Amino acid sequence: MPNGGPSIAPRQRPLSRERILRAALEFVDEHGAAALSMRKLAATLNVEAMSLYRHVENKDDVLRGVVNLVQGEAEQPPVEHWADAILESAIRRRDAMLRHREVIPISVSHGMLTEAGMANIEWQMSVLTQAGFRGEMVEHAFHLIGNFETGCILGDYFIGKHGRDIARGFAEMSETEMPVASEHRQYFRRVDRDLEFEFGMRVILRGLEDYLHGASEPLAAREAGVAAQP
């Protein structure tokens, strides 16, 4: 130091819930959620583990907050046509998860009741209601879209983890035992997950739109017809 004065340590940023969760997200991105502990998280922040509990309840609370951060990266699009808006929203949510692949497994167990997760439920159900869906059909449509989206994202995660084993399995398909599937083994090797996701979403939304405009028989009517059969 000039003039021989005492050195002054740089002031550390104050601890906050936001800072803790951001650090946890960085840790999970690099090491995975299973490796996270409150002690390791505190070490990355250069603080004592007990100081974390002034801002978060426990590891479960931290993981829920991490999922909320990732979900919050996907802003909802403007709604001009309901199906286009829901498609764009799903693409944005999937993209956010794929930027943080190690968050995907915990998003299944911690994602529904986060602030961002609840906001998405309200947004989707509002869009479906405004489009003309009513009663239980709002719930059916919401769950159909959500189940497809979640399944695809989990598939993206596991293919990323086990892609070589999966590719080997397809390469070793028996033409005798699996004559039809083996003809398409090249497709399995070059599949575009982004295109598959959008294709699947469009098929679902087209079906829902057909239902909305009366091209498909309502579930209640079909069930009533089945029940009336001798």
Residue pairs with C-beta under 8 A, 6 or more apart in sequence:
1 7
12 46
13 19
15 45
15 47
15 51
15 52
15 54
15 55
16 55
17 55
17 56
17 65
19 45
20 41
20 45
20 52
20 55
20 56
20 62
20 65
21 56
21 62
21 65
21 66
21 68
21 69
22 69
23 41
23 44
23 45
24 36
24 41
24 62
24 63
24 65
24 66
25 66
25 69
25 70
25 100
25 103
26 44
27 35
27 36
27 40
27 41
27 44
28 36
28 66
28 100
28 102
28 103
28 106
29 100
29 102
29 103
30 102
31 102
32 102
33 63
33 66
33 102
33 103
33 105
33 106
36 59
36 62
36 63
37 59
38 49
38 52
38 58
38 59
38 62
39 49
41 49
41 52
41 62
42 48
42 49
42 51
42 52
45 52
56 62
56 65
60 110
63 106
63 110
64 110
64 113
64 114
65 114
66 103
66 106
67 103
67 106
67 107
67 110
67 111
67 114
67 117
68 114
68 115
68 116
68 117
70 96
70 97
70 99
70 100
70 103
70 107
71 93
71 96
71 107
71 111
71 114
71 116
71 117
71 120
72 115
72 116
73 96
73 99
74 89
74 92
74 93
74 95
74 96
75 92
76 85
76 89
76 92
76 120
76 123
77 85
77 88
77 89
77 92
78 85
79 85
79 127
79 130
82 127
82 128
82 130
82 131
83 131
83 205
83 206
83 208
83 209
85 127
86 124
86 127
86 128
86 145
86 201
86 205
87 198
87 201
87 202
87 205
89 120
89 123
89 124
90 145
90 149
90 197
90 201
91 197
91 198
91 201
93 120
93 149
94 149
94 152
94 153
94 156
94 197
97 103
97 104
97 107
97 153
97 156
98 153
98 156
101 156
101 157
101 160
104 153
104 154
104 156
104 157
105 154
105 157
107 153
108 150
108 154
111 117
112 118
112 121
121 142
124 142
124 145
124 146
125 138
125 142
128 138
128 141
128 142
129 138
131 212
132 212
133 141
133 208
133 212
136 219
137 211
137 218
137 219
140 219
141 208
144 204
144 208
145 201
145 204
145 205
148 200
148 201
148 204
149 201
152 193
152 196
152 197
152 200
155 193
156 193
159 166
159 193
166 188
167 188
167 189
170 185
170 188
170 189
171 185
171 189
173 181
173 182
173 185
174 182
175 182
207 216
210 216
211 218
